[in-house]
Amino acid sequence: MKILHTSDWHVGKVLKGRSRAEEHKAVLAGVIDIARAEQPDLVIVAGDLYDTAAPTPEATRLVTRALTALRRTGADVVAIGGNHDNGAALDALRPWAEAAGITLRGSVRENPDEHVIDGTTAGGERWRLAALPFLSQRYAVRAVEMYELTAAEANQTYADHLRRVLGRLTESFTEPERVHLVTAHLTVTGAAAGGGERDAHTVLGYAVPATVFPATAHYVALGHLHRAQRIDAPCPVRYCGSPLAVDFGEQENVPSVTIVEVTADTAARVREVPVTAAAALRTVRGTLEQLAESAQPDDAWLRVYVREQPRAGLREEVQELLPQALEIRIDPELVPAPGSGARIAQRSGRSPRELFGDYLTSRGHADDGVRELFDELIEEVDH
């Protein structure tokens, strides 16, 4: 059978105040085109369909239309909730999804059998998929209790709970003539973060070892980390990455989807198919003169580190040179490090003007115009 594995769409993402709705339309159209060309038997969307738990109507419309279009390619479609998604809201869409022939699992349900999905390809090959949406620490404990595995103890780790839940969902992975699959939205210990994930859900307290996945699985389709990568594990485990760079921390990533070909008695063969519809994200550095001389592509969003001393109006000058600049900062190399010799102002008995002057001096800011503006502000407040 053939599987298209995608994840971390983050529809509704706003980058430094700039909507990426048009990019998302183009990216998802690209994913759908890949599905039409590859004709997979199964499409897995491994979480984070949305960027926020309260998506706009436009974002919801885009996601539901994309899922419907993927289903119309002839593939079975299974999508799970991620840490950015509202699991209960996704579950509320299940009647629509079922009517459209789509399997949607937003959050963990009391009946574990709801997370074990069976299917048969057009060629008659049977498959079984264990689908585990994102679980927070609190809900991981609750899931263990719901499935009546063993009593949850206070000192048990998140990884312990995830191992038990996955063990319960995959305990039927024993039939020799069936392809056994897992999809989950989580962090595996040792995997490389893509740069745009929510830090609170990638720290070690939320990481699980690759050994939580059973050796009987033919392929594990993960979401959450935005960099496409293979994970060393007892079975084939992979993050497909995000189909677009979500923020500037991901500018080195190659957006893609993963195509997997596997049978019940042959190893999974994996390849990446790039998705190139979104604008590239780039970081540039230089003085105003250097930035003016450097040619930047019009279809890329820029993060600019300016090699100039801070002054009023500098941001506006950069934006005039580079209209596609979304983030503008003074190059960190020009900013004195804390404790580098700058005198720390003593607050007691000193005026706001003096304290602000010390702050500007410590930051290497020599523009008298800023000091004058601060003086005007103080006078306005005082009167």
FENRABEL-V647657 format. One record per run of one state. SS is the DSSP state (alpha for helix, beta for strand, coil for the rest). FROM is the first residue (numbers start at 1). LEN is the number of residues. Records with the same first field share a line. If there is no record, write none. Layout:
BEGIN
SS=FROM-LEN ; FROM-LEN
END
This chain:
BEGIN
coil=1-1 ; 8-3 ; 12-2 ; 16-2 ; 20-1 ; 39-3 ; 46-4 ; 51-6 ; 73-3 ; 81-6 ; 93-1 ; 100-2 ; 106-6 ; 121-5 ; 133-4 ; 147-11 ; 170-8 ; 186-1 ; 189-10 ; 202-2 ; 209-1 ; 213-6 ; 224-5 ; 232-5 ; 240-2 ; 243-5 ; 251-5 ; 264-2 ; 275-5 ; 287-1 ; 294-6 ; 307-7 ; 322-3 ; 331-1 ; 335-17 ; 363-5 ; 383-1
beta=2-6 ; 11-1 ; 14-2 ; 18-2 ; 42-4 ; 50-1 ; 76-5 ; 102-4 ; 116-5 ; 126-7 ; 178-8 ; 187-2 ; 207-2 ; 219-5 ; 229-3 ; 237-3 ; 242-1 ; 256-8 ; 266-9 ; 280-7 ; 300-7 ; 325-6
alpha=21-18 ; 57-16 ; 87-6 ; 94-6 ; 112-4 ; 137-10 ; 158-12 ; 199-3 ; 204-3 ; 210-3 ; 248-3 ; 288-6 ; 314-8 ; 332-3 ; 352-11 ; 368-15
END
